[in-house]
């Protein structure tokens, strides 16, 4: 059983791991706070070591948590190619950061929106929820996350011009 929390303080996640331990399950905490209740509750700890989170959106810790899960998956799979693929992520991030001027310019198109939909499928489904949350937290835009498959079965009818 795996619990993931940036702060390690979430009582709901802690209680699920406590129940898992009570039932004899091995538990793992993935957190940025190695002295947190979540870490203390777990049998094993992956300290993501992202450093102090200074932004409301906690994008740094979220990204680091995703990498931790990907690394755990690569380790459990035993497939060397997966480790090599993960080794390329830092380079992709550097290239993306070089695009900051282009991104700032392109974002102007969306400057005045007041609602949006964030779509994701498969591994990106949970990231759609996280992006929607971050948009709400940082911009006060109404952002609703959906699976791209579910979106075509009803919610798409709500889309309007703009």
BALOBA-1460 file (C-alpha; in Angstrom, 3 decimals):
// residues 162
<rec num="1" residu="x" x="0.000" y="0.000" z="0.000"/>
<rec num="2" residu="x" x="1.406" y="3.386" z="-1.031"/>
<rec num="3" residu="x" x="0.520" y="6.795" z="0.405"/>
<rec num="4" residu="x" x="1.658" y="9.938" z="-1.426"/>
<rec num="5" residu="x" x="1.540" y="13.363" z="0.202"/>
<rec num="6" residu="x" x="3.704" y="16.452" z="-0.276"/>
<rec num="7" residu="x" x="3.444" y="17.417" z="3.381"/>
<rec num="8" residu="x" x="2.807" y="13.995" z="4.867"/>
<rec num="9" residu="x" x="0.150" y="15.643" z="7.027"/>
<rec num="10" residu="x" x="-3.027" y="14.508" z="5.226"/>
<rec num="11" residu="x" x="-5.074" y="12.675" z="7.884"/>
<rec num="12" residu="x" x="-7.077" y="10.723" z="5.300"/>
<rec num="13" residu="x" x="-3.948" y="9.271" z="3.701"/>
<rec num="14" residu="x" x="-2.348" y="8.575" z="7.068"/>
<rec num="15" residu="x" x="-5.479" y="6.744" z="8.265"/>
<rec num="16" residu="x" x="-5.573" y="4.544" z="5.151"/>
<rec num="17" residu="x" x="-1.947" y="3.493" z="5.712"/>
<rec num="18" residu="x" x="-2.643" y="2.905" z="9.415"/>
<rec num="19" residu="x" x="-5.509" y="0.608" z="8.439"/>
<rec num="20" residu="x" x="-3.305" y="-1.136" z="5.904"/>
<rec num="21" residu="x" x="-0.671" y="-1.811" z="8.551"/>
<rec num="22" residu="x" x="-3.379" y="-3.036" z="10.949"/>
<rec num="23" residu="x" x="-4.426" y="-5.532" z="8.278"/>
<rec num="24" residu="x" x="-0.839" y="-6.684" z="7.748"/>
<rec num="25" residu="x" x="-0.073" y="-4.850" z="4.492"/>
<rec num="26" residu="x" x="3.376" y="-3.460" z="3.825"/>
<rec num="27" residu="x" x="3.107" y="0.328" z="3.579"/>
<rec num="28" residu="x" x="5.190" y="2.900" z="1.731"/>
<rec num="29" residu="x" x="5.109" y="6.690" z="2.145"/>
<rec num="30" residu="x" x="6.234" y="8.972" z="-0.670"/>
<rec num="31" residu="x" x="6.597" y="12.434" z="0.819"/>
<rec num="32" residu="x" x="8.720" y="15.548" z="1.026"/>
<rec num="33" residu="x" x="8.597" y="15.465" z="4.837"/>
<rec num="34" residu="x" x="10.482" y="12.486" z="6.320"/>
<rec num="35" residu="x" x="9.413" y="13.390" z="9.885"/>
<rec num="36" residu="x" x="5.703" y="13.647" z="9.034"/>
<rec num="37" residu="x" x="2.860" y="11.526" z="10.417"/>
<rec num="38" residu="x" x="2.650" y="9.719" z="7.059"/>
<rec num="39" residu="x" x="6.338" y="8.812" z="7.137"/>
<rec num="40" residu="x" x="6.112" y="7.654" z="10.765"/>
<rec num="41" residu="x" x="3.057" y="5.504" z="9.967"/>
<rec num="42" residu="x" x="4.715" y="3.687" z="7.066"/>
<rec num="43" residu="x" x="6.971" y="0.666" z="6.995"/>
<rec num="44" residu="x" x="9.039" y="2.213" z="4.195"/>
<rec num="45" residu="x" x="9.748" y="5.778" z="3.138"/>
<rec num="46" residu="x" x="10.721" y="7.411" z="-0.133"/>
<rec num="47" residu="x" x="11.837" y="10.905" z="0.861"/>
<rec num="48" residu="x" x="11.563" y="12.884" z="-2.377"/>
<rec num="49" residu="x" x="13.936" y="15.578" z="-1.039"/>
<rec num="50" residu="x" x="12.399" y="18.333" z="-3.155"/>
<rec num="51" residu="x" x="13.221" y="20.985" z="-0.587"/>
<rec num="52" residu="x" x="10.839" y="23.500" z="0.953"/>
<rec num="53" residu="x" x="7.735" y="24.188" z="-1.113"/>
<rec num="54" residu="x" x="7.415" y="27.949" z="-1.584"/>
<rec num="55" residu="x" x="4.462" y="28.044" z="-3.972"/>
<rec num="56" residu="x" x="0.802" y="27.332" z="-3.353"/>
<rec num="57" residu="x" x="0.678" y="25.059" z="-6.390"/>
<rec num="58" residu="x" x="3.408" y="22.736" z="-5.061"/>
<rec num="59" residu="x" x="4.420" y="21.919" z="-8.643"/>
<rec num="60" residu="x" x="7.967" y="21.020" z="-7.606"/>
<rec num="61" residu="x" x="6.882" y="18.357" z="-5.136"/>
<rec num="62" residu="x" x="4.147" y="17.029" z="-7.442"/>
<rec num="63" residu="x" x="6.651" y="16.580" z="-10.267"/>
<rec num="64" residu="x" x="9.138" y="14.949" z="-7.915"/>
<rec num="65" residu="x" x="6.455" y="12.585" z="-6.588"/>
<rec num="66" residu="x" x="5.639" y="11.556" z="-10.171"/>
<rec num="67" residu="x" x="9.312" y="10.859" z="-10.847"/>
<rec num="68" residu="x" x="9.516" y="8.796" z="-7.645"/>
<rec num="69" residu="x" x="6.574" y="6.665" z="-8.763"/>
<rec num="70" residu="x" x="8.120" y="6.267" z="-12.225"/>
<rec num="71" residu="x" x="11.436" y="5.237" z="-10.685"/>
<rec num="72" residu="x" x="9.715" y="2.747" z="-8.399"/>
<rec num="73" residu="x" x="7.897" y="1.321" z="-11.417"/>
<rec num="74" residu="x" x="11.167" y="1.037" z="-13.363"/>
<rec num="75" residu="x" x="12.852" y="-0.697" z="-10.438"/>
<rec num="76" residu="x" x="10.011" y="-3.185" z="-10.000"/>
<rec num="77" residu="x" x="9.862" y="-3.932" z="-13.733"/>
<rec num="78" residu="x" x="13.538" y="-4.821" z="-13.981"/>
<rec num="79" residu="x" x="13.599" y="-3.351" z="-17.507"/>
<rec num="80" residu="x" x="16.823" y="-1.388" z="-18.059"/>
<rec num="81" residu="x" x="15.293" y="0.614" z="-20.939"/>
<rec num="82" residu="x" x="12.880" y="2.271" z="-18.496"/>
<rec num="83" residu="x" x="15.798" y="3.597" z="-16.438"/>
<rec num="84" residu="x" x="17.405" y="5.020" z="-19.587"/>
<rec num="85" residu="x" x="14.112" y="6.694" z="-20.537"/>
<rec num="86" residu="x" x="13.820" y="8.260" z="-17.097"/>
<rec num="87" residu="x" x="17.389" y="9.515" z="-17.471"/>
<rec num="88" residu="x" x="16.248" y="11.726" z="-20.350"/>
<rec num="89" residu="x" x="13.590" y="13.584" z="-18.338"/>
<rec num="90" residu="x" x="15.983" y="16.185" z="-16.903"/>
<rec num="91" residu="x" x="17.047" y="17.137" z="-20.426"/>
<rec num="92" residu="x" x="13.434" y="17.503" z="-21.512"/>
<rec num="93" residu="x" x="12.774" y="19.774" z="-18.527"/>
<rec num="94" residu="x" x="15.773" y="21.958" z="-19.408"/>
<rec num="95" residu="x" x="14.523" y="22.268" z="-22.986"/>
<rec num="96" residu="x" x="11.041" y="23.176" z="-21.775"/>
<rec num="97" residu="x" x="12.419" y="25.886" z="-19.490"/>
<rec num="98" residu="x" x="14.238" y="27.395" z="-22.480"/>
<rec num="99" residu="x" x="10.794" y="27.962" z="-24.006"/>
<rec num="100" residu="x" x="9.635" y="30.364" z="-21.278"/>
<rec num="101" residu="x" x="9.405" y="33.375" z="-23.611"/>
<rec num="102" residu="x" x="7.379" y="31.421" z="-26.183"/>
<rec num="103" residu="x" x="5.104" y="30.007" z="-23.461"/>
<rec num="104" residu="x" x="4.530" y="33.461" z="-21.960"/>
<rec num="105" residu="x" x="3.566" y="34.801" z="-25.377"/>
<rec num="106" residu="x" x="1.325" y="31.839" z="-26.242"/>
<rec num="107" residu="x" x="-0.439" y="32.046" z="-22.881"/>
<rec num="108" residu="x" x="-1.733" y="35.537" z="-23.674"/>
<rec num="109" residu="x" x="-4.435" y="33.900" z="-25.786"/>
<rec num="110" residu="x" x="-5.946" y="32.441" z="-22.603"/>
<rec num="111" residu="x" x="-5.474" y="35.470" z="-20.370"/>
<rec num="112" residu="x" x="-9.149" y="36.349" z="-20.084"/>
<rec num="113" residu="x" x="-10.779" y="32.940" z="-19.816"/>
<rec num="114" residu="x" x="-12.877" y="32.342" z="-16.739"/>
<rec num="115" residu="x" x="-13.529" y="28.622" z="-17.157"/>
<rec num="116" residu="x" x="-11.828" y="25.700" z="-18.826"/>
<rec num="117" residu="x" x="-11.689" y="21.939" z="-19.075"/>
<rec num="118" residu="x" x="-8.543" y="19.901" z="-18.482"/>
<rec num="119" residu="x" x="-8.447" y="16.522" z="-20.224"/>
<rec num="120" residu="x" x="-6.284" y="13.503" z="-19.502"/>
<rec num="121" residu="x" x="-6.375" y="9.782" z="-20.093"/>
<rec num="122" residu="x" x="-4.435" y="6.815" z="-18.793"/>
<rec num="123" residu="x" x="-1.426" y="7.906" z="-16.749"/>
<rec num="124" residu="x" x="-2.362" y="11.532" z="-17.395"/>
<rec num="125" residu="x" x="-5.846" y="11.245" z="-15.903"/>
<rec num="126" residu="x" x="-4.627" y="12.109" z="-12.414"/>
<rec num="127" residu="x" x="-2.487" y="14.908" z="-13.821"/>
<rec num="128" residu="x" x="-5.612" y="16.442" z="-15.395"/>
<rec num="129" residu="x" x="-7.055" y="16.682" z="-11.876"/>
<rec num="130" residu="x" x="-3.828" y="18.196" z="-10.555"/>
<rec num="131" residu="x" x="-3.659" y="20.758" z="-13.380"/>
<rec num="132" residu="x" x="-7.273" y="21.753" z="-12.806"/>
<rec num="133" residu="x" x="-6.531" y="22.218" z="-9.102"/>
<rec num="134" residu="x" x="-3.461" y="24.324" z="-9.853"/>
<rec num="135" residu="x" x="-5.417" y="26.520" z="-12.271"/>
<rec num="136" residu="x" x="-8.056" y="27.081" z="-9.593"/>
<rec num="137" residu="x" x="-5.470" y="27.838" z="-6.903"/>
<rec num="138" residu="x" x="-3.350" y="30.208" z="-8.959"/>
<rec num="139" residu="x" x="-5.748" y="31.926" z="-11.350"/>
<rec num="140" residu="x" x="-9.209" y="31.518" z="-9.798"/>
<rec num="141" residu="x" x="-10.382" y="30.064" z="-13.124"/>
<rec num="142" residu="x" x="-13.134" y="27.459" z="-12.993"/>
<rec num="143" residu="x" x="-11.268" y="24.382" z="-14.203"/>
<rec num="144" residu="x" x="-12.957" y="20.993" z="-14.466"/>
<rec num="145" residu="x" x="-10.940" y="17.820" z="-15.046"/>
<rec num="146" residu="x" x="-12.240" y="14.938" z="-17.152"/>
<rec num="147" residu="x" x="-11.075" y="11.769" z="-18.792"/>
<rec num="148" residu="x" x="-10.912" y="12.519" z="-22.515"/>
<rec num="149" residu="x" x="-13.137" y="9.470" z="-23.071"/>
<rec num="150" residu="x" x="-15.780" y="10.618" z="-20.559"/>
<rec num="151" residu="x" x="-15.711" y="14.183" z="-21.857"/>
<rec num="152" residu="x" x="-17.086" y="13.136" z="-25.253"/>
<rec num="153" residu="x" x="-20.117" y="11.476" z="-23.586"/>
<rec num="154" residu="x" x="-21.924" y="14.529" z="-22.282"/>
<rec num="155" residu="x" x="-19.736" y="17.291" z="-20.875"/>
<rec num="156" residu="x" x="-18.640" y="18.324" z="-24.373"/>
<rec num="157" residu="x" x="-22.199" y="19.565" z="-24.935"/>
<rec num="158" residu="x" x="-21.483" y="22.338" z="-22.411"/>
<rec num="159" residu="x" x="-18.607" y="23.795" z="-24.448"/>
<rec num="160" residu="x" x="-19.307" y="27.288" z="-25.724"/>
<rec num="161" residu="x" x="-17.457" y="29.673" z="-27.966"/>
<rec num="162" residu="x" x="-14.403" y="31.097" z="-26.248"/>
